[in-house]
């Protein structure tokens, strides 16, 4: 593994809250995001309960990742992510040094510290990147097996191609939103097996999907495939991702081309991008392969991650109930394999592309990353505060959390969204 001084678990910060052993945002993490305290959006990193304003530090000359060009002045991380990978690492090391308890440059400069540190509770968080494209994969064997067992022959739950390549579809980037953004229940065509004709109605089987999102930093040229090793390095970092899903719309529309409107209405991501470098100590091997993979998907390093994942559901006016606990290590195909397969045909991957892992489920029912599996398509309701749930009801709030534990604690922060009722359109009633 490629560890360096930024991973030293003994390191501490002069930002006191970052030294809490349970803090998501210790000095070993330093995730990137975009925030505002007024009209102007700045780039920052989370440190304890604070945000270090990188736009201010670039103004002050303490950070110069782009040389003479500015990298943190456009209210998005895309310009920084487009810089060489060595620059990502150098900048992370510089930020860690500035925040280190032994470094006086910022610690003892009261005026600059006042301008460069913002309390997270007083800032608004925004989408951290301009998302060029969004692709959603189907990379969890347990999830694919559960869904195939539910709707097909359990003995043939996986379609023939699944054990040979990461299956995915191109999603909708325009409705990817940051944590805290409300999601409207979608309208769509619904058709039960016994219905002669479809009807227009709000989705009655609205689901969540607990996923990991990989963000591309380094692009490849159109027509040029990449290896899994190259793909691993191309990824700038990771977010939590809830790909809200309308199961009843999906079951009618998905043949023969796959999900469309059932997934296009909203995808929520967490606001802080945990960098690939920060996750280096938590790399692990993926599950054992059932069939040998073609050589282009071969990996010579442990490219999966040991990330503990949970999802909480809070009905209106009620406390949250944890409805699932799972782990990103259950993904059969790693993010690097997903990206390498995506680029295999010569597809140009761009700075700011977002790759969703697909629902992450584990080997037992309570490790499932969707209500579809947790309730077995509504057959087995879940008990939550104030009642039960088969699918998400209007007013429910879903909150995804992720963290790593090992030499130190590292967290992703919250990925939260509340479901609002479907729009009422009188002329269509």
C-alpha positions as CSV (number, residue, x, y, z in Angstrom):
1,X,0.0,0.0,0.0
2,X,1.1,3.6,-0.7
3,X,1.1,5.1,2.8
4,X,2.8,8.3,3.7
5,X,3.0,10.9,6.6
6,X,-0.7,11.9,6.0
7,X,-1.8,8.5,7.2
8,X,0.2,8.6,10.5
9,X,-2.3,7.8,13.3
10,X,-0.2,9.7,15.8
11,X,-0.7,12.9,14.0
12,X,-2.9,15.6,15.6
13,X,-4.3,19.0,14.7
14,X,-4.5,22.4,16.4
15,X,-8.2,22.2,15.5
16,X,-9.2,20.6,18.8
17,X,-12.4,18.9,17.5
18,X,-10.4,17.0,14.9
19,X,-8.6,15.1,17.7
20,X,-11.8,13.4,18.9
21,X,-11.2,9.7,18.2
22,X,-14.8,9.4,16.9
23,X,-14.7,12.4,14.6
24,X,-15.4,11.6,11.0
25,X,-13.0,14.4,9.9
26,X,-9.7,13.9,11.7
27,X,-6.5,15.2,10.2
28,X,-5.9,11.8,8.4
29,X,-9.1,12.3,6.4
30,X,-9.3,15.8,4.9
31,X,-12.2,15.3,2.5
32,X,-13.0,18.0,-0.1
33,X,-16.2,19.9,-0.5
34,X,-17.8,23.1,-1.6
35,X,-19.6,25.5,0.8
36,X,-20.9,29.0,1.2
37,X,-21.6,31.4,4.1
38,X,-23.0,34.0,1.7
39,X,-23.5,34.3,-2.0
40,X,-20.0,33.1,-3.0
41,X,-19.1,29.4,-3.1
42,X,-15.6,28.3,-1.8
43,X,-13.7,25.1,-1.9
44,X,-12.8,23.6,1.5
45,X,-11.8,20.5,3.5
46,X,-13.6,19.2,6.5
47,X,-11.5,19.2,9.7
48,X,-13.3,18.3,12.9
49,X,-16.4,20.4,13.2
50,X,-14.8,23.1,11.0
51,X,-14.2,23.8,7.3
52,X,-10.7,25.0,6.2
53,X,-11.3,27.4,3.3
54,X,-8.9,26.5,0.5
55,X,-10.1,29.5,-1.6
56,X,-8.9,31.8,1.1
57,X,-5.6,30.0,1.6
58,X,-5.0,30.1,-2.2
59,X,-5.6,33.9,-2.1
60,X,-3.1,34.1,0.7
61,X,-0.5,32.1,-1.2
62,X,-0.3,29.2,1.2
63,X,-1.7,26.8,-1.4
64,X,-0.6,27.0,-5.1
65,X,-1.7,23.7,-6.7
66,X,-2.3,25.2,-10.1
67,X,0.9,27.3,-10.1
68,X,0.1,30.6,-11.6
69,X,-3.4,29.5,-12.3
70,X,-6.1,29.3,-9.7
71,X,-7.6,25.9,-8.8
72,X,-10.0,26.8,-5.9
73,X,-11.7,29.9,-7.2
74,X,-14.6,28.5,-9.3
75,X,-16.9,27.1,-6.6
76,X,-16.3,23.5,-7.8
77,X,-13.6,20.9,-7.4
78,X,-13.3,20.1,-11.2
79,X,-10.4,22.5,-11.9
80,X,-8.4,20.9,-9.0
81,X,-9.3,17.3,-10.0
82,X,-8.1,18.0,-13.5
83,X,-4.6,18.6,-12.3
84,X,-2.0,15.8,-12.2
85,X,-2.4,13.1,-9.6
86,X,0.9,14.1,-8.0
87,X,-0.6,17.5,-7.3
88,X,-3.5,16.0,-5.5
89,X,-1.1,14.2,-3.2
90,X,1.2,17.2,-2.7
91,X,-1.8,19.5,-1.9
92,X,-3.1,17.0,0.6
93,X,0.3,16.8,2.3
94,X,0.5,20.6,2.4
95,X,-3.0,20.9,4.0
96,X,-2.1,18.3,6.6
97,X,1.0,20.2,7.5
98,X,-0.8,23.5,7.8
99,X,-3.3,21.8,10.2
100,X,-0.7,19.9,12.2
101,X,-0.5,20.8,15.8
102,X,3.3,21.6,15.4
103,X,2.9,24.0,12.4
104,X,2.6,27.7,13.4
105,X,2.0,29.2,9.9
106,X,-1.8,29.2,10.2
107,X,-2.2,28.3,13.8
108,X,-0.5,31.5,15.0
109,X,-1.9,33.8,12.4
110,X,-5.1,35.0,14.1
111,X,-6.4,37.1,11.2
112,X,-5.9,34.5,8.5
113,X,-7.2,31.7,10.8
114,X,-10.4,33.8,11.4
115,X,-10.9,34.1,7.6
116,X,-9.9,30.5,6.8
117,X,-11.9,28.5,9.4
118,X,-15.7,28.2,9.1
119,X,-17.9,26.2,11.4
120,X,-19.7,23.5,9.5
121,X,-22.9,24.3,11.3
122,X,-22.8,27.8,9.9
123,X,-22.1,26.9,6.3
124,X,-24.3,25.7,3.4
125,X,-22.9,22.7,1.6
126,X,-23.2,22.3,-2.2
127,X,-22.6,19.7,-4.8
128,X,-18.8,19.5,-4.7
129,X,-18.3,18.9,-8.4
130,X,-19.9,19.6,-11.8
131,X,-21.0,16.1,-12.7
132,X,-20.3,15.4,-16.4
133,X,-22.0,12.0,-16.5
134,X,-23.5,9.5,-14.1
135,X,-23.3,5.7,-14.5
136,X,-24.9,3.3,-12.2
137,X,-23.5,-0.2,-11.8
138,X,-25.0,-3.4,-10.4
139,X,-21.8,-4.7,-8.7
140,X,-23.0,-6.5,-5.6
141,X,-23.4,-10.2,-6.1
142,X,-25.7,-10.5,-3.0
143,X,-27.9,-7.8,-4.3
144,X,-28.1,-9.2,-7.8
145,X,-28.8,-12.6,-6.4
146,X,-31.6,-11.4,-4.1
147,X,-33.3,-9.4,-6.9
148,X,-32.9,-12.3,-9.4
149,X,-34.3,-14.8,-6.8
150,X,-37.3,-12.5,-6.1
151,X,-38.3,-12.0,-9.8
152,X,-36.8,-15.0,-11.5
153,X,-35.9,-18.6,-10.8
154,X,-33.8,-18.6,-7.6
155,X,-31.6,-21.3,-9.3
156,X,-30.9,-18.9,-12.1
157,X,-30.9,-15.6,-10.2
158,X,-27.8,-14.2,-12.0
159,X,-28.0,-13.7,-15.7
160,X,-25.3,-15.3,-17.7
161,X,-23.2,-12.1,-18.2
162,X,-23.2,-11.0,-14.5
163,X,-20.3,-13.2,-13.3
164,X,-18.1,-12.0,-16.3
165,X,-18.4,-8.2,-16.3
166,X,-19.6,-5.2,-14.2
167,X,-23.1,-4.6,-15.5
168,X,-24.3,-0.9,-15.6
169,X,-26.4,1.7,-17.3
170,X,-26.0,5.4,-18.1
171,X,-28.0,7.5,-15.6
172,X,-29.1,11.1,-15.3
173,X,-26.5,13.6,-14.1
174,X,-28.9,16.6,-13.9
175,X,-30.8,15.2,-11.0
176,X,-27.8,14.2,-8.8
177,X,-28.2,16.4,-5.7
178,X,-26.3,17.1,-2.5
179,X,-27.3,15.7,0.8
180,X,-30.2,17.6,2.4
181,X,-32.0,18.2,-0.9
182,X,-35.7,17.0,-0.8
183,X,-36.8,14.4,-3.4
184,X,-40.3,14.4,-4.9
185,X,-42.0,11.0,-5.3
186,X,-42.1,10.5,-9.1
187,X,-45.0,10.0,-11.4
188,X,-44.8,7.2,-14.0
189,X,-46.5,4.5,-15.9
190,X,-47.6,1.6,-13.7
191,X,-48.9,-1.7,-14.9
192,X,-49.7,-4.7,-12.7
193,X,-49.5,-8.2,-14.4
194,X,-53.3,-8.4,-14.3
195,X,-53.9,-4.9,-15.8
196,X,-54.8,-4.7,-19.5
197,X,-53.3,-1.2,-19.9
198,X,-50.8,0.9,-18.0
199,X,-52.0,3.9,-15.9
200,X,-50.4,7.2,-14.8
201,X,-49.8,7.4,-11.0
202,X,-47.2,8.2,-8.4
203,X,-44.9,5.4,-7.6
204,X,-46.2,3.3,-4.7
205,X,-42.9,1.3,-4.3
206,X,-40.4,4.1,-3.7
207,X,-37.0,2.7,-2.5
208,X,-33.6,3.7,-1.5
209,X,-30.3,2.2,-2.7
210,X,-27.2,2.3,-0.4
211,X,-24.3,2.8,-2.7
212,X,-20.7,4.1,-2.9
213,X,-20.0,6.7,-5.6
214,X,-16.6,7.0,-7.3
215,X,-15.6,10.3,-8.8
216,X,-13.3,10.4,-11.8
217,X,-10.5,12.9,-11.6
218,X,-8.0,12.0,-14.4
219,X,-9.7,11.5,-17.8
220,X,-8.7,9.0,-20.5
221,X,-8.7,9.8,-24.2
222,X,-11.6,8.6,-26.4
223,X,-10.6,5.3,-28.0
224,X,-8.1,4.4,-25.3
225,X,-9.0,1.7,-22.7
226,X,-7.3,1.7,-19.3
227,X,-6.0,-1.1,-17.0
228,X,-7.5,-1.6,-13.6
229,X,-4.3,-0.1,-12.1
230,X,-4.7,3.0,-14.2
231,X,-8.4,3.1,-13.4
232,X,-7.7,2.9,-9.7
233,X,-5.4,5.9,-9.9
234,X,-7.8,7.9,-12.1
235,X,-10.4,8.0,-9.2
236,X,-10.1,11.2,-7.2
237,X,-12.3,10.1,-4.3
238,X,-15.6,8.6,-3.1
239,X,-19.0,9.7,-1.7
240,X,-22.0,8.0,-0.3
241,X,-24.8,7.7,-2.8
242,X,-28.5,7.0,-2.5
243,X,-29.9,6.2,-5.9
244,X,-33.6,6.6,-5.2
245,X,-35.6,4.0,-7.2
246,X,-39.3,3.6,-8.2
247,X,-39.6,-0.2,-8.3
248,X,-43.1,-0.3,-9.7
249,X,-42.2,2.1,-12.5
250,X,-39.0,0.1,-13.2
251,X,-40.7,-3.3,-13.5
252,X,-42.9,-2.0,-16.4
253,X,-40.3,0.1,-18.2
254,X,-37.0,-1.7,-17.9
255,X,-37.4,-4.3,-20.7
256,X,-35.6,-4.3,-23.1
257,X,-33.2,-1.3,-22.4
258,X,-33.1,-1.1,-18.6
259,X,-34.0,1.5,-16.0
260,X,-35.1,4.9,-17.2
261,X,-37.6,7.2,-15.4
262,X,-37.6,4.9,-12.4
263,X,-34.1,6.1,-11.6
264,X,-33.9,9.6,-13.3
265,X,-35.9,11.6,-10.7
266,X,-33.2,11.9,-8.0
267,X,-29.8,10.7,-6.8
268,X,-28.4,12.0,-3.5
269,X,-24.7,12.1,-2.7
270,X,-22.8,13.1,0.4
271,X,-21.2,16.6,0.2
272,X,-17.6,15.6,1.3
273,X,-15.4,13.7,-1.2
274,X,-13.2,11.3,0.8
275,X,-10.0,11.0,-1.3
276,X,-8.6,7.8,-2.7
277,X,-5.4,8.6,-0.8
278,X,-7.2,9.0,2.5
279,X,-8.7,5.5,2.1
280,X,-5.4,3.8,1.4
281,X,-5.1,2.1,4.8
282,X,-8.6,0.5,4.4
283,X,-8.0,-1.3,1.1
284,X,-9.0,-5.0,1.1
285,X,-9.7,-7.9,-1.2
286,X,-13.0,-8.3,-3.0
287,X,-15.1,-11.5,-2.6
288,X,-13.7,-14.7,-4.1
289,X,-14.5,-15.1,-7.8
290,X,-17.0,-17.7,-9.0
291,X,-15.6,-17.7,-12.5
292,X,-12.2,-16.4,-13.8
293,X,-12.5,-12.9,-15.2
294,X,-11.0,-11.8,-18.5
295,X,-7.5,-10.4,-18.2
296,X,-8.5,-6.7,-18.6
297,X,-10.4,-7.0,-15.3
298,X,-7.4,-8.6,-13.4
299,X,-6.2,-6.7,-10.4
300,X,-2.7,-7.0,-8.8
301,X,-3.7,-5.1,-5.6
302,X,-6.5,-5.2,-3.1
303,X,-8.7,-2.5,-4.7
304,X,-11.9,-3.0,-2.6
305,X,-12.5,-1.0,0.6
306,X,-13.5,-2.0,4.1
307,X,-16.2,0.7,4.7
308,X,-18.9,0.1,7.2
309,X,-22.2,1.4,5.8
310,X,-25.6,2.0,7.5
311,X,-29.0,3.4,6.5
312,X,-31.4,5.1,8.9
313,X,-35.1,5.8,8.2
314,X,-36.9,8.5,10.2
315,X,-40.7,8.8,9.7
316,X,-42.1,12.4,10.1
317,X,-41.8,13.5,13.7
318,X,-40.2,10.2,14.8
319,X,-36.6,9.3,15.6
320,X,-34.5,7.4,13.1
321,X,-34.3,3.6,13.0
322,X,-31.2,1.9,11.6
323,X,-32.7,-0.4,9.0
324,X,-29.5,-2.0,7.6
325,X,-25.8,-2.4,8.2
326,X,-23.5,-3.6,5.4
327,X,-20.0,-3.0,4.1
328,X,-18.4,-1.9,0.8
329,X,-16.1,-4.9,0.8
330,X,-19.1,-7.0,-0.3
331,X,-18.9,-5.4,-3.8
332,X,-18.0,-8.2,-6.2
333,X,-16.6,-5.7,-8.7
334,X,-14.3,-3.0,-7.4
335,X,-14.6,0.6,-8.4
336,X,-11.4,0.2,-10.5
337,X,-12.9,-2.7,-12.3
338,X,-16.1,-0.8,-12.9
339,X,-14.1,2.1,-14.4
340,X,-11.8,-0.1,-16.5
341,X,-14.9,-1.9,-18.0
342,X,-16.6,1.4,-18.7
343,X,-13.6,2.6,-20.7
344,X,-13.0,-0.7,-22.4
345,X,-14.8,0.2,-25.6
346,X,-12.9,3.5,-25.8
347,X,-15.5,5.5,-23.9
348,X,-14.0,8.8,-22.8
349,X,-14.2,9.1,-19.0
350,X,-14.1,12.8,-18.0
351,X,-13.1,14.8,-14.9
352,X,-16.3,14.9,-12.8
353,X,-17.8,11.7,-14.0
354,X,-19.7,9.8,-11.2
355,X,-19.9,6.0,-11.0
356,X,-22.4,4.5,-8.6
357,X,-21.6,1.0,-7.4
358,X,-25.2,-0.1,-7.4
359,X,-26.9,-1.3,-4.2
360,X,-24.4,-2.8,-1.7
361,X,-25.8,-5.8,0.0
362,X,-24.2,-8.5,2.2
363,X,-24.8,-12.2,2.7
364,X,-27.7,-11.8,5.2
365,X,-31.1,-10.1,4.9
366,X,-30.2,-7.4,7.4
367,X,-27.1,-6.6,5.3
368,X,-29.3,-5.6,2.4
369,X,-28.9,-2.1,0.9
370,X,-32.5,-1.6,-0.3
371,X,-36.0,-1.9,1.1
372,X,-36.9,-4.1,-1.8
373,X,-34.6,-6.8,-0.3
374,X,-35.1,-5.9,3.4
375,X,-38.9,-6.4,3.1
376,X,-38.7,-8.9,0.2
377,X,-40.8,-6.7,-2.1
378,X,-43.1,-5.6,0.7
379,X,-43.9,-9.1,2.0
380,X,-42.1,-8.6,5.3
381,X,-42.6,-5.1,6.7
382,X,-39.9,-3.5,8.8
383,X,-40.6,-2.1,12.2
384,X,-39.5,1.5,12.5
385,X,-40.3,4.3,15.1
386,X,-44.1,4.9,15.0
387,X,-45.0,2.0,12.8
388,X,-43.8,-0.2,9.9
389,X,-42.4,0.3,6.4
390,X,-42.4,-1.8,3.2
391,X,-41.2,1.1,1.0
392,X,-40.5,4.8,1.6
393,X,-43.5,6.9,2.6
394,X,-44.0,10.7,2.0
395,X,-42.2,12.6,4.7
396,X,-39.7,9.9,5.5
397,X,-36.0,10.9,5.8
398,X,-33.3,8.5,4.7
399,X,-29.8,9.0,6.0
400,X,-26.8,7.0,4.8
401,X,-23.6,6.9,6.9
402,X,-20.2,5.4,6.2
403,X,-17.0,5.0,8.2
404,X,-13.7,3.1,8.3
405,X,-12.0,1.9,11.5
406,X,-8.4,0.7,11.7
407,X,-5.4,2.7,12.6
408,X,-7.9,5.6,13.1
409,X,-11.5,6.5,12.5
410,X,-12.5,8.0,9.1
411,X,-16.0,9.0,8.1
412,X,-17.9,10.2,5.1
413,X,-20.5,12.5,6.9
414,X,-24.2,12.3,6.1
415,X,-26.1,11.5,2.9
416,X,-29.6,12.6,3.7
417,X,-32.8,13.2,1.8
418,X,-36.5,13.6,2.6
419,X,-39.2,12.2,0.3
420,X,-41.9,14.8,-0.6
421,X,-45.3,13.9,-2.2
422,X,-45.6,13.6,-6.0
423,X,-46.6,16.7,-7.9
424,X,-50.3,17.2,-8.6
425,X,-51.1,18.0,-12.2
426,X,-54.8,18.7,-12.6
427,X,-55.0,18.2,-16.3
428,X,-53.6,14.7,-16.0
429,X,-55.9,13.4,-13.3
